[in-house]
Amino acid sequence: MALNLFKSEGNSDDHKEIPRELGILPLNDLVAYPYMVLPLAVAVPNLMKLVEDVIDGNHLVGLLTSKKPRVAEPVPGQLHEVGTVARIHRAIKLSDNHFHVIVQGIERFRVKFWQRTESYLVARIELSPERIEEGVELDALKRRLQILAREVVTLMPNLSEDAGSYLESIEDPRYLAYLVAANSRIKVPTSQKILEIDDLNDKLRALISLLTREKEVLSLDHKIQAETHEEMGKAQRDYYLRQQIKAIQKELGEDGEAGNQTAEYEKKLAKAALPREAHEEARRELIRLKGMHPSSAEHAVIKTYLDWLMDLPWHTLSDDRLDVTHARVILDEDHHDLDDVKNRLIEYLAVKKLVKERGNPSKPDEPDGGIQGTGTLLCLVGPPGVGKTSLGQSIARALGRRFTRMSLGGMRDEAEIRGHRRTYIGAMPGRIIQAIKRAGTRNPVFMLDEIDKVGSDWRGDPGSALLEVLDPAQNHAFRDHYLDVDFDLSEVMFITTANQLETILPPLRDRMETIALDGYTEHEKLHIADRHLLPRQIKANGLLPEEITFSTPALTSIIRDYTREAGVRNLERQIGAVCRKTAVNISTGQRGPVEITPDRVRQLLKKPLFESELSEAIDIPGIVTGLSVTAYGGEILFIEATRMPGKGELTITGHLGDVMMESARIAHSYVRSKAVDLGIETRRFKDTDIHLHVPAGAIPKDGPSAGLAMVLAMTSIYTGKPVRSDAGVTGEVTLRGRVLPVGGIKIKVLAAHRAGLRTVILPRRNDRDLDELPQEVRREMTVRLVERVEDAFALSLLSEGKHTAGTRERMPALG
């Protein structure tokens, strides 16, 4: 009896969902019972078609046992007509084009007649639950079966006492009957007979008879084992005698080996200087290893465990290079800008230097300069391609520490963090301990990439497991399931990266010091390309620096016409494409240095991938340029409104979230309330329908920051006055017409700058965020701050017939 094939709780509504017609999945050498969870392999094409149809439908299938074993596709006469309705919980298509299916039994059924036999079998069924007669007889039969099952469990050495306790705790006699039947060693015909018994009392009697025989067989087996114990004792004595012979040979100098494995581990343990708990665990396992035969499977398991214990850097620490000037030079060499994270690292080094020189007056568990102990935890948040991952390598180089990296994207198994317990075959430590071993020191710079993309499922929640790893108050005693001893992670400098903070587990986010890495300006991209990207791509494509040169206008053309991103990843790809095409020309005989000009860029990279959204001014009323923030940086967002004859209804499209839908309704209500002030005839609201749309409808969008743009779009469509197409708008609005502050101002303004906008209209209370803008952006952009919606009307609405096309002059200062 294994007691591992059932779920004790089921859904009472499952019976209501069972249809009268079911597809039939035949079983070979197996009988399925209600409550039972079974793994099945489906390889026959017709049956695979059945599985696919069931998965697309209600997930219910009928399980019938074949009368003749090893028949791939039995016909109706070859199947028993009493079976179990089951629900398919999981179906995985394997690489060999087979299905691996997990099913759970729900209820017993009988076949009334066969509905269809082509492709796969379909039967008309009727549910057939057992007759249950409550009373003293049922209670007595259930109790007798529980006693017998517990006695059988006691006689089986591979089951714990918990199995017997679980059997005694079962109240449902029907569930008890099927649990015992499924886990008893009975043949398929007998199992089918048990399933076909209609009366529950009769079913319990049959099981009591079978279990009584099983108990007698197990008792006899124990007797046979006792009789052979003396022979096994002789084998053990032979083993000990052989060990004594080896010891005698060693004393006589007749042992040719330099030393056995146990002696080698003794030497390693003496040199390892493990912490007390780890030393005691290693000593305990070493004693077990001494008394174990080398051919034993457990022998290799213990050896692997001892290797891990002794190879970990328990006391090995890298000496930090606490030179603030040197660190600043390294960071400036590797990365342009990113002043926030550079300054934070300089602060970290300065604090450590002072603590080391002057001594630490605080207790070990108190923070020093904002850092618990000697470890720290930074979270670099920003769009892809801004240098978050490579920044970790620069930090390690500046500190003089080892660098190790671990990607968390898509991780769903908690054992990836904490490891597997040694009771599992092939168990290994988690990836945290593995990375520490690879680094070879106890204080590396540890980069945890994509922490916002950690998932969770039935295997556990890795995000919750990371709480202990990343908490400076707990990680000094991190306990991996495989090692089962404390390991100190407090000296590790953890750096995490993410594209967005919202998807990170809140308790995990609370433990991290967040530093935002926003997108680069065009000027910064030129600097990065010249200092970092060009030399790297020239070398990577086998060119020499004197064979190819890029002019500044050429790099500007690549940035404007072939990339549209917050980072520089695509910029490096396009530079690499130019270098590859140049390498082809040089390898075919072209001589002389190649100068890359804008014309040469268009010749090599063909048609530009992007053009400014503002290359042609939009003079149609009802269109506003909004600003938004995504996981990939800032973007401009066109908000469109149109009106048509109708009954005053408002239609909103564009895959908008609840908050954005509310902003649209607020905008509509505000415009209606201000109709007289805006010169709008009130009858238009009764006989006109409004359709508000935010393009890119396949992409989900949410947030209140588009409220001001929606008000302008609706006002424009009602008044017939177009909105300036060379101005970007963001801000939340209220029914009173106030413009409230929003987040992501820096990212939004950078997006407007990349798109060619030269004016942005922002809430006045976002004035404090303007200090974060780069100087070149502040010089080239005109920022207008508004406190009320009326202020935005004056700044953005044009007179009827007036537009911003033609010479495309820069928008004049407003206000």
BELRAFEN-V911680 format. One record per residue. N is the residue number from 1. PHI is phi as a letter, one per 30 degrees, with the letter a starting at -180 (* if undefined). PSI is psi in degrees with one decimal (999 if undefined). D_LAST is the distance of its C-alpha to the last C-alpha in Angstrom with 2 decimals. Layout:
<<N,PHI,PSI,D_LAST> <N,PHI,PSI,D_LAST>>
//
This chain:
<<1,*,127.6,84.06> <2,c,-28.2,80.52> <3,h,35.4,78.54> <4,b,17.6,75.38> <5,c,12.4,75.01> <6,b,152.5,73.71> <7,c,121.1,70.68> <8,d,-18.5,71.98> <9,c,133.8,69.17> <10,b,172.9,68.50> <11,c,118.0,66.32> <12,d,-16.9,68.25> <13,d,-6.1,66.22> <14,d,-37.4,67.52> <15,d,-32.6,70.63> <16,d,-24.8,68.60> <17,d,-8.6,66.90> <18,d,120.8,70.18> <19,d,171.5,70.92> <20,d,-22.0,74.40> <21,c,132.9,74.26> <22,b,142.7,73.62> <23,d,141.0,73.70> <24,c,127.1,76.52> <25,c,107.6,76.19> <26,d,147.9,79.76> <27,c,138.9,80.61> <28,c,130.3,83.38> <29,h,36.7,85.34> <30,a,139.7,82.88> <31,c,128.0,82.59> <32,c,136.7,79.23> <33,c,157.5,79.17> <34,e,150.5,76.60> <35,i,-13.7,74.18> <36,d,137.5,75.00> <37,c,122.9,72.36> <38,b,138.1,73.60> <39,c,131.2,72.38> <40,b,144.3,73.59> <41,c,123.8,73.68> <42,c,116.2,73.44> <43,b,-16.1,74.55> <44,d,130.3,76.15> <45,e,-45.1,73.86> <46,d,-40.3,74.55> <47,d,-31.9,73.90> <48,d,-37.0,70.67> <49,d,-40.9,69.64> <50,e,-46.3,70.50> <51,d,-43.5,68.31> <52,d,-42.2,65.35> <53,d,-40.2,65.84> <54,d,-40.0,66.16> <55,d,-37.5,62.99> <56,d,-16.7,61.08> <57,c,-123.6,62.69> <58,c,4.0,63.71> <59,i,13.6,64.95> <60,c,140.3,68.43> <61,b,150.9,71.65> <62,c,133.2,75.37> <63,c,115.8,77.41> <64,b,139.8,81.12> <65,d,136.6,83.68> <66,d,139.4,85.81> <67,d,-32.5,89.58> <68,c,121.8,90.26> <69,d,156.8,88.43> <70,i,36.1,86.67> <71,c,117.7,86.12> <72,d,-49.0,82.72> <73,b,83.8,82.18> <74,d,151.0,84.78> <75,c,169.8,85.61> <76,e,-41.4,85.88> <77,d,-14.8,89.54> <78,c,7.8,88.82> <79,c,143.6,86.34> <80,d,151.0,86.99> <81,c,9.5,85.60> <82,c,123.7,84.39> <83,b,-157.5,81.20> <84,b,130.4,77.85> <85,d,131.9,74.49> <86,b,153.4,71.88> <87,c,130.6,68.13> <88,d,112.7,66.72> <89,d,-29.5,64.24> <90,a,139.0,63.60> <91,b,120.4,64.49> <92,c,126.8,63.92> <93,d,117.1,64.85> <94,d,171.7,66.55> <95,d,-26.3,66.72> <96,d,17.5,70.23> <97,i,28.1,68.84> <98,c,159.3,70.35> <99,c,138.1,68.78> <100,c,116.0,68.93> <101,c,137.8,68.63> <102,c,119.8,68.46> <103,b,156.4,69.85> <104,b,127.8,70.69> <105,d,144.2,73.49> <106,c,-54.9,72.73> <107,a,153.4,75.88> <108,d,147.1,79.35> <109,b,164.9,80.04> <110,b,149.0,82.88> <111,d,121.9,82.89> <112,d,-49.4,83.98> <113,a,163.3,84.08> <114,d,122.7,82.43> <115,d,-38.7,79.68> <116,a,142.3,79.03> <117,b,-12.6,80.58> <118,d,154.6,78.84> <119,i,-69.6,76.10> <120,a,163.9,76.40> <121,d,136.5,78.24> <122,b,128.8,76.76> <123,b,147.7,78.82> <124,d,124.9,78.90> <125,b,165.5,79.07> <126,b,136.5,79.67> <127,d,143.0,78.65> <128,b,65.0,81.72> <129,d,154.8,81.03> <130,d,151.8,84.15> <131,d,128.6,86.17> <132,b,118.8,85.70> <133,c,102.0,88.32> <134,d,141.7,87.18> <135,l,-174.3,90.04> <136,d,-38.6,92.20> <137,d,-42.7,93.28> <138,d,-42.0,89.71> <139,d,-40.1,88.96> <140,d,-43.0,92.16> <141,d,-41.4,91.52> <142,d,-44.3,87.96> <143,d,-39.2,89.20> <144,d,-40.3,92.01> <145,d,-37.2,89.65> <146,d,-41.1,87.32> <147,d,-45.9,90.29> <148,d,-43.6,91.53> <149,d,-38.9,88.08> <150,d,-39.1,87.71> <151,d,-38.6,91.19> <152,d,-42.0,90.32> <153,d,-39.7,87.09> <154,d,-33.7,89.16> <155,d,-11.9,91.52> <156,c,113.2,88.70> <157,d,-19.7,87.75> <158,d,2.1,84.38> <159,c,144.2,82.94> <160,d,172.2,81.84> <161,d,-22.5,82.85> <162,d,-30.4,79.39> <163,d,-43.8,80.40> <164,d,-40.5,83.32> <165,d,-37.9,81.26> <166,d,-41.5,78.74> <167,d,-40.6,81.56> <168,d,-21.8,82.86> <169,d,-7.5,79.44> <170,d,128.1,79.17> <171,c,-32.8,79.65> <172,d,113.1,79.39> <173,d,-32.4,82.86> <174,d,-44.5,81.56> <175,d,-40.8,78.97> <176,d,-42.4,81.71> <177,d,-47.5,84.04> <178,d,-31.8,81.64> <179,d,-45.9,80.53> <180,d,-41.5,84.18> <181,d,-41.5,85.05> <182,d,-27.1,82.24> <183,c,6.6,83.03> <184,c,151.2,86.82> <185,d,79.9,88.76> <186,b,155.3,90.16> <187,d,164.9,90.66> <188,d,-47.3,88.66> <189,e,-41.5,91.35> <190,d,-40.8,91.67> <191,d,-40.5,87.91> <192,d,-38.8,87.80> <193,d,-39.4,90.60> <194,d,-43.7,88.70> <195,d,-35.9,85.68> <196,d,-11.6,87.88> <197,d,124.3,89.51> <198,d,-29.6,88.25> <199,c,128.3,89.39> <200,d,-37.7,87.53> <201,d,-43.0,90.71> <202,d,-37.6,92.58> <203,d,-41.0,89.75> <204,d,-38.8,89.93> <205,d,-42.8,93.73> <206,d,-40.7,93.46> <207,d,-36.5,90.99> <208,d,-40.8,93.21> <209,d,-44.2,96.08> <210,d,-40.5,94.07> <211,d,-31.4,92.70> <212,d,-42.1,96.20> <213,d,-39.8,97.43> <214,d,-38.8,94.41> <215,d,-40.6,95.26> <216,d,-39.6,98.87> <217,d,-43.0,97.79> <218,d,-37.6,95.50> <219,d,-41.9,98.25> <220,d,-36.5,100.64> <221,d,-40.3,98.10> <222,d,-37.7,97.85> <223,d,-41.6,101.63> <224,d,-38.7,101.73> <225,d,-40.1,99.14> <226,d,-37.0,101.24> <227,d,-29.8,104.31> <228,c,0.0,102.49> <229,d,-37.5,101.03> <230,d,-39.6,104.08> <231,d,-39.1,103.60> <232,d,-36.9,99.92> <233,d,-35.7,101.05> <234,d,-40.2,103.31> <235,d,-37.2,100.39> <236,d,-40.8,98.48> <237,d,-39.2,101.51> <238,d,-39.7,101.74> <239,d,-46.1,98.12> <240,d,-37.8,98.73> <241,d,-40.4,101.93> <242,d,-38.4,100.09> <243,d,-39.5,97.57> <244,d,-37.4,100.49> <245,d,-41.6,102.00> <246,d,-41.7,98.79> <247,d,-41.0,98.76> <248,d,-42.7,102.41> <249,d,-36.5,101.80> <250,d,-40.6,98.92> <251,d,-33.1,101.19> <252,d,-1.6,103.86> <253,i,16.0,101.42> <254,c,0.7,101.99> <255,d,114.6,98.36> <256,d,-13.3,96.90> <257,d,149.5,93.22> <258,d,-20.8,91.04> <259,l,146.9,90.01> <260,d,173.8,88.97> <261,d,-35.0,85.44> <262,d,-42.5,85.71> <263,d,-36.6,86.67> <264,d,-41.7,83.66> <265,d,-32.1,81.31> <266,d,-43.6,83.05> <267,d,-43.3,82.25> <268,d,-41.6,78.63> <269,d,-36.9,78.23> <270,d,-34.6,79.71> <271,d,-22.9,77.28> <272,d,-28.8,74.15> <273,h,53.3,73.80> <274,d,156.6,72.05> <275,e,161.2,70.59> <276,e,-48.5,73.17> <277,d,-45.0,72.18> <278,d,-37.4,71.92> <279,d,-43.5,75.22> <280,d,-39.8,77.04> <281,d,-41.5,75.76> <282,d,-40.5,76.80> <283,d,-40.1,80.21> <284,d,-43.3,80.71> <285,d,-32.5,79.93> <286,d,-37.0,82.15> <287,d,-40.3,85.08> <288,d,-38.8,84.58> <289,d,-35.9,84.51> <290,d,-38.7,87.84> <291,c,18.6,89.68> <292,c,138.9,88.25> <293,d,139.3,89.85> <294,e,-24.7,87.79> <295,d,-6.0,88.03> <296,d,143.3,86.31> <297,d,-35.8,82.85> <298,d,-26.0,81.68> <299,e,-46.3,82.79> <300,d,-35.0,80.03> <301,d,-44.3,77.42> <302,d,-39.9,78.32> <303,d,-45.1,78.31> <304,d,-41.6,74.78> <305,d,-44.1,73.60> <306,d,-37.6,75.26> <307,e,-43.6,73.71> <308,d,-44.8,70.22> <309,e,-41.6,70.95> <310,d,-18.1,72.34> <311,c,-12.5,69.85> <312,d,145.1,66.70> <313,d,74.7,65.22> <314,d,-36.7,65.96> <315,b,1.9,65.78> <316,d,122.7,64.34> <317,b,139.2,61.06> <318,d,141.6,59.13> <319,d,117.8,58.59> <320,d,136.4,54.88> <321,c,97.2,53.73> <322,d,51.9,51.77> <323,c,104.5,50.41> <324,d,-41.7,46.68> <325,d,-44.0,46.30> <326,d,-42.4,48.29> <327,d,-41.2,46.26> <328,d,-38.8,42.95> <329,d,-45.0,44.45> <330,e,-47.6,45.73> <331,d,-38.5,42.43> <332,d,-32.0,40.50> <333,d,-41.4,43.17> <334,d,-28.9,43.00> <335,b,139.0,39.30> <336,c,140.9,36.06> <337,i,-135.8,33.22> <338,h,45.3,33.94> <339,d,-34.2,33.58> <340,d,-50.5,33.63> <341,d,-32.4,37.04> <342,d,-44.9,38.40> <343,d,-36.4,37.53> <344,d,-39.3,39.10> <345,d,-39.2,42.28> <346,d,-40.2,42.44> <347,d,-42.7,42.22> <348,e,-46.3,45.03> <349,d,-40.4,47.21> <350,d,-42.8,46.64> <351,d,-45.6,47.66> <352,d,-38.3,50.73> <353,d,-45.4,51.74> <354,d,-40.7,51.62> <355,d,-40.9,53.46> <356,d,-39.5,56.13> <357,d,-35.9,56.59> <358,c,-5.2,56.60> <359,i,153.2,58.00> <360,c,108.1,56.41> <361,d,-15.0,56.87> <362,d,166.8,55.69> <363,d,159.7,57.79> <364,d,-27.5,57.82> <365,c,12.1,55.95> <366,c,149.1,53.14> <367,d,145.7,49.86> <368,c,113.0,49.45> <369,i,32.2,45.96> <370,i,9.0,44.56> <371,b,123.6,47.29> <372,d,119.4,50.25> <373,i,-125.8,53.37> <374,c,4.5,52.75> <375,c,163.2,50.98> <376,b,160.9,47.29> <377,b,111.7,45.33> <378,c,145.9,42.06> <379,b,114.0,40.25> <380,c,115.0,38.16> <381,c,129.3,35.74> <382,l,171.3,33.90> <383,d,164.6,34.08> <384,d,146.3,37.21> <385,i,8.2,37.74> <386,c,1.3,35.76> <387,j,25.4,39.05> <388,d,-49.3,39.89> <389,d,-45.5,43.62> <390,d,-24.0,44.18> <391,d,-34.0,42.49> <392,d,-39.8,45.41> <393,d,-37.9,47.88> <394,d,-38.7,46.08> <395,d,-43.4,46.14> <396,d,-40.6,49.87> <397,d,-38.2,50.49> <398,d,-35.4,48.65> <399,d,-17.3,50.69> <400,i,25.6,53.93> <401,c,163.4,54.44> <402,d,153.9,55.65> <403,c,133.6,53.13> <404,b,151.4,53.81> <405,b,146.8,51.69> <406,b,127.2,52.03> <407,c,129.3,50.07> <408,c,-2.0,49.51> <409,d,123.4,48.03> <410,i,1.9,50.05> <411,d,131.3,52.46> <412,b,-6.9,54.06> <413,c,120.8,57.34> <414,d,-29.1,57.48> <415,d,-19.8,60.56> <416,d,-28.9,58.38> <417,c,-50.6,57.13> <418,c,-9.0,60.19> <419,i,174.7,62.95> <420,c,149.2,66.00> <421,d,153.0,68.89> <422,d,-8.5,72.09> <423,d,-18.1,73.90> <424,d,144.3,72.19> <425,d,133.0,73.77> <426,i,22.7,71.77> <427,d,146.5,69.56> <428,b,159.0,67.19> <429,d,164.3,64.71> <430,d,171.4,61.04> <431,d,-20.3,58.63> <432,d,-51.4,57.38> <433,d,-39.0,60.89> <434,d,-41.4,61.52> <435,d,-38.1,58.44> <436,d,-40.7,59.53> <437,d,-42.3,62.97> <438,d,-38.7,61.55> <439,d,-32.2,59.45> <440,i,2.0,62.59> <441,b,162.5,60.87> <442,c,-1.9,59.76> <443,b,51.4,56.38> <444,d,170.9,54.73> <445,d,115.5,51.05> <446,c,111.5,51.03> <447,c,120.1,48.27> <448,c,99.1,47.91> <449,d,147.8,45.94> <450,h,49.6,44.13> <451,d,-18.3,44.67> <452,d,-5.0,42.28> <453,c,20.6,44.74> <454,d,133.0,47.80> <455,c,-172.9,49.53> <456,a,148.0,52.37> <457,a,-155.6,55.33> <458,d,-15.3,58.95> <459,d,-2.0,59.63> <460,k,-178.3,57.35> <461,b,99.3,53.83> <462,e,-31.1,53.19> <463,d,-41.0,49.89> <464,d,-35.2,51.85> <465,d,-29.5,54.43> <466,d,-16.3,51.75> <467,e,-44.2,50.99> <468,d,-38.0,54.17> <469,d,-40.3,53.63> <470,c,-0.5,50.14> <471,d,114.0,50.63> <472,d,-20.7,51.53> <473,d,-11.8,53.50> <474,b,-29.1,55.73> <475,d,0.4,56.01> <476,d,-13.6,58.52> <477,b,49.3,61.04> <478,d,130.6,59.92> <479,c,107.8,62.85> <480,d,139.7,63.22> <481,d,-33.4,65.48> <482,d,-48.8,67.68> <483,d,-41.2,68.22> <484,h,29.0,68.38> <485,b,157.6,67.97> <486,d,138.3,64.97> <487,b,134.9,62.97> <488,d,114.1,60.49> <489,c,7.5,57.00> <490,d,-20.2,55.30> <491,d,-10.7,55.37> <492,d,137.2,53.53> <493,c,101.0,49.91> <494,d,133.5,48.42> <495,b,121.4,45.24> <496,c,155.3,43.96> <497,b,150.1,41.49> <498,a,153.6,39.54> <499,d,-27.7,36.92> <500,a,145.1,35.67> <501,d,-24.8,36.49> <502,d,-32.1,36.69> <503,d,-0.8,40.13> <504,d,141.0,41.76> <505,e,125.9,44.20> <506,e,-46.5,42.44> <507,d,-31.7,45.33> <508,d,-40.4,45.31> <509,d,-31.8,41.56> <510,d,-25.1,42.05> <511,d,-8.4,44.51> <512,c,144.2,42.20> <513,c,113.0,39.62> <514,d,132.2,36.75> <515,b,121.1,34.94> <516,d,131.1,32.27> <517,c,98.3,32.53> <518,d,179.5,29.45> <519,d,166.4,29.29> <520,c,150.3,29.36> <521,d,170.6,26.91> <522,d,-39.5,28.27> <523,d,-42.8,28.97> <524,d,-38.0,30.86> <525,d,-39.0,32.81> <526,d,-42.7,33.91> <527,d,-44.8,35.14> <528,d,-42.5,36.96> <529,d,-42.3,38.52> <530,d,-40.5,39.78> <531,d,-31.6,41.24> <532,b,-51.9,42.48> <533,d,-45.4,42.46> <534,d,-52.5,43.97> <535,e,-37.8,46.93> <536,d,-43.5,47.69> <537,d,-34.1,47.72> <538,d,-44.1,49.65> <539,d,-41.9,52.31> <540,d,-27.3,52.37> <541,c,17.0,53.08> <542,i,18.9,55.92> <543,c,162.6,54.20> <544,c,149.2,54.35> <545,e,-31.8,51.28> <546,d,-8.6,52.67> <547,d,-17.3,53.11> <548,b,135.4,49.44> <549,b,142.9,46.18> <550,c,127.5,42.61> <551,d,157.1,40.11> <552,d,-42.6,36.51> <553,d,-32.7,35.31> <554,d,-44.9,37.94> <555,d,-39.7,36.67> <556,d,-39.8,33.08> <557,d,-41.9,34.46> <558,d,-42.5,36.25> <559,d,-42.0,33.22> <560,d,-39.8,30.92> <561,c,-17.7,33.53> <562,b,-1.1,36.13> <563,b,152.0,34.48> <564,a,84.0,31.62> <565,a,162.8,32.06> <566,d,-33.9,30.81> <567,c,-153.4,34.05> <568,b,16.0,36.36> <569,d,-48.0,39.39> <570,d,-31.1,39.00> <571,d,-42.5,38.06> <572,d,-35.8,41.42> <573,d,-43.4,43.19> <574,d,-38.2,41.89> <575,d,-41.1,42.85> <576,d,-37.6,46.22> <577,d,-41.0,46.63> <578,d,-41.9,46.15> <579,d,-39.5,48.67> <580,d,-44.6,51.17> <581,d,-34.6,51.11> <582,d,-38.6,51.54> <583,d,-36.4,54.43> <584,d,-44.8,56.09> <585,d,-41.7,55.94> <586,d,-39.2,57.33> <587,d,-18.1,60.11> <588,c,8.8,61.19> <589,j,-4.9,61.78> <590,d,136.1,58.52> <591,c,164.2,58.65> <592,i,156.4,56.32> <593,d,143.8,52.95> <594,c,123.7,50.39> <595,c,125.0,46.87> <596,c,114.2,44.23> <597,c,170.9,41.62> <598,e,-40.5,38.96> <599,d,-39.9,41.59> <600,d,-36.8,44.18> <601,d,-47.1,41.91> <602,d,-30.5,41.50> <603,d,-38.7,45.26> <604,d,-41.2,46.17> <605,c,0.7,43.63> <606,i,-145.2,43.62> <607,d,134.8,40.78> <608,e,141.2,37.41> <609,d,-25.7,36.94> <610,b,153.3,33.15> <611,b,153.2,30.57> <612,e,133.8,26.84> <613,d,-16.9,25.65> <614,c,17.8,23.00> <615,d,-21.3,25.69> <616,b,119.3,25.34> <617,d,145.3,22.17> <618,c,117.2,22.69> <619,c,6.4,22.15> <620,d,131.2,24.02> <621,d,149.2,22.37> <622,j,3.8,22.87> <623,c,125.8,22.26> <624,b,142.7,19.64> <625,c,108.4,19.74> <626,c,173.9,20.24> <627,b,136.7,21.23> <628,b,165.9,24.58> <629,b,129.5,27.12> <630,b,178.1,30.81> <631,d,-15.3,33.93> <632,c,14.9,33.48> <633,j,-168.1,29.94> <634,d,155.0,26.50> <635,b,154.8,26.08> <636,d,151.7,23.63> <637,b,117.4,24.64> <638,d,129.7,24.32> <639,c,121.7,24.29> <640,c,141.1,25.86> <641,b,142.3,26.46> <642,b,158.4,28.85> <643,b,157.2,30.61> <644,a,160.2,34.14> <645,e,138.9,36.59> <646,a,-145.7,37.88> <647,b,22.1,38.14> <648,i,22.6,34.68> <649,d,152.8,35.31> <650,c,121.7,32.82> <651,c,131.6,34.03> <652,b,125.7,32.51> <653,b,168.1,33.82> <654,k,18.2,33.27> <655,h,51.1,35.49> <656,c,147.8,33.00> <657,d,176.5,33.98> <658,d,-41.7,34.22> <659,d,-41.5,30.91> <660,d,-35.1,28.98> <661,d,-40.2,31.01> <662,d,-39.0,30.00> <663,d,-39.6,26.27> <664,d,-41.0,26.93> <665,d,-38.4,28.77> <666,d,-43.1,26.11> <667,d,-43.6,23.51> <668,d,-43.6,26.02> <669,d,-38.4,26.78> <670,d,-44.8,23.19> <671,d,-40.3,22.59> <672,d,-39.2,25.93> <673,d,-25.1,25.15> <674,c,21.3,21.96> <675,e,-43.3,23.70> <676,d,-45.2,23.82> <677,d,-30.4,20.14> <678,c,-2.3,19.35> <679,i,30.9,22.05> <680,c,130.6,24.48> <681,d,128.6,28.17> <682,d,-26.1,29.76> <683,d,-21.5,32.89> <684,d,-29.9,31.09> <685,d,-21.1,31.16> <686,d,-34.2,34.93> <687,c,16.7,35.95> <688,b,130.9,33.49> <689,c,143.2,33.73> <690,c,133.5,30.75> <691,c,115.9,31.39> <692,c,127.2,28.88> <693,b,139.2,29.87> <694,c,111.5,28.86> <695,e,175.6,30.83> <696,i,56.9,33.37> <697,d,-18.2,35.25> <698,d,-10.5,38.03> <699,c,123.6,35.82> <700,d,140.7,35.32> <701,b,141.3,31.74> <702,a,166.9,30.71> <703,j,157.8,28.14> <704,c,-3.8,25.34> <705,d,-9.7,22.38> <706,d,5.1,22.22> <707,e,-45.8,21.56> <708,d,-40.6,17.85> <709,d,-36.4,18.75> <710,d,-38.5,21.68> <711,d,-44.3,19.76> <712,d,-39.9,17.54> <713,d,-44.0,20.84> <714,d,-39.9,22.67> <715,d,-39.8,20.06> <716,d,-41.2,19.95> <717,d,-31.1,23.76> <718,d,-37.8,24.25> <719,d,-16.6,21.84> <720,i,8.4,22.66> <721,c,124.0,19.08> <722,d,157.9,18.78> <723,c,143.4,16.25> <724,e,127.2,14.80> <725,d,-6.0,17.74> <726,c,21.9,16.19> <727,b,134.9,14.14> <728,c,144.5,16.06> <729,b,137.9,15.62> <730,a,151.6,17.57> <731,l,145.9,18.01> <732,c,142.3,20.61> <733,c,156.2,20.16> <734,c,171.1,22.40> <735,d,-20.8,23.86> <736,d,-4.5,21.86> <737,j,10.4,18.55> <738,d,146.8,17.78> <739,c,114.1,16.59> <740,c,154.7,19.20> <741,d,155.5,19.51> <742,b,171.3,21.64> <743,c,173.4,23.86> <744,i,31.2,24.25> <745,d,-45.4,20.73> <746,d,-46.1,22.24> <747,d,-39.0,24.46> <748,d,-42.1,21.81> <749,d,-37.9,19.46> <750,d,-38.9,22.66> <751,d,-41.8,23.58> <752,d,-38.6,20.33> <753,d,-43.7,20.97> <754,d,-35.5,24.58> <755,d,-6.5,23.76> <756,j,-0.8,21.71> <757,d,146.9,18.21> <758,b,4.7,15.68> <759,b,139.1,12.62> <760,b,142.6,13.04> <761,c,118.6,11.39> <762,b,159.1,13.29> <763,d,144.0,14.25> <764,d,-34.0,13.10> <765,d,-4.3,16.83> <766,c,10.5,17.27> <767,e,-34.0,15.68> <768,d,-21.0,19.37> <769,d,-10.5,20.19> <770,d,-21.3,18.05> <771,d,-20.8,20.79> <772,d,-12.5,23.16> <773,d,141.7,21.48> <774,d,152.3,23.51> <775,d,-41.7,22.34> <776,d,-31.1,22.49> <777,d,-41.5,20.25> <778,d,-32.2,17.60> <779,d,-36.4,17.92> <780,c,-16.7,17.73> <781,c,144.1,15.11> <782,c,119.4,11.31> <783,c,126.1,10.71> <784,c,127.6,7.90> <785,c,132.9,9.36> <786,b,147.6,9.82> <787,c,-26.3,12.54> <788,b,161.5,13.40> <789,d,-34.5,13.97> <790,e,-34.3,12.22> <791,d,-39.2,8.78> <792,d,-34.5,10.12> <793,e,-45.1,11.40> <794,d,-29.8,8.30> <795,d,-25.1,7.21> <796,b,-30.0,10.90> <797,d,131.2,13.18> <798,c,161.7,14.32> <799,d,156.8,16.54> <800,d,131.5,20.20> <801,j,-17.6,21.82> <802,d,146.3,18.77> <803,b,176.0,18.80> <804,c,16.4,17.82> <805,d,-172.6,21.43> <806,j,-115.3,23.37> <807,d,-13.9,22.44> <808,h,50.1,20.18> <809,d,155.7,17.80> <810,d,140.9,15.39> <811,d,129.0,12.03> <812,d,161.6,9.67> <813,d,132.8,6.86> <814,c,152.2,3.76> <815,j,999,0.00>>
//
